[in-house]
Amino acid sequence: MITTAAPDFAVHFAGGGRLMGLDVGTKTIGVAFCDANWSFATPDKTIIRKKFSVDSKGSRR
């Protein structure tokens, strides 16, 4: 599900829970996770982009 509006998430995830967000740029992909109450997000890692076929496999090389 892709959205930028928090109320859209609330409808589908009424019980709360952790969410992962991706910030997809042209040179990097930023990864962040939020807490179960959706109060704050914490950055996790930044992935250096290569080719799509390599990026889509993640760390399974």
C-alpha positions in Angstrom: 0.0 0.0 0.0 1.4 3.4 -1.0 0.1 6.5 0.7 1.4 9.7 2.4 -1.7 10.2 4.6 -1.6 8.6 8.1 -5.4 8.2 8.3 -5.3 5.9 5.2 -2.9 3.6 7.2 -5.2 3.7 10.3 -8.1 2.2 8.4 -6.1 -0.9 7.2 -3.9 -1.3 10.3 -6.3 -0.6 13.1 -4.3 -2.6 15.6 -1.2 -0.5 15.1 2.2 -2.2 14.6 5.5 -1.3 13.2 5.8 0.1 9.7 8.8 0.4 7.4 9.2 3.4 5.1 11.4 3.7 2.0 12.8 6.9 0.6 13.7 6.0 -2.9 16.0 8.4 -4.5 18.1 8.3 -7.7 21.3 7.4 -6.0 20.2 5.9 -2.6 17.3 4.2 -0.9 16.7 5.2 2.7 15.0 2.7 5.1 13.3 3.7 8.3 11.0 2.0 10.8 8.4 3.5 13.2 7.4 2.3 16.6 4.2 0.3 17.2 2.2 3.4 18.2 3.3 5.4 15.1 4.8 8.2 17.3 8.3 8.4 15.8 10.4 6.9 13.0 14.0 5.8 13.3 16.4 5.6 10.3 17.8 2.2 9.7 20.2 2.0 6.7 20.9 3.7 3.4 21.3 1.5 0.4 23.5 2.6 -2.5 21.5 2.1 -5.7 22.9 0.1 -8.6 20.9 -1.6 -11.3 17.2 -2.4 -10.6 17.9 -6.1 -10.9 20.6 -5.8 -8.2 18.6 -3.4 -6.0 15.5 -5.6 -6.0 17.4 -8.6 -4.6 18.5 -6.7 -1.5 21.2 -8.5 0.5 20.5 -11.9 -1.1 23.5 -12.0 -3.4 
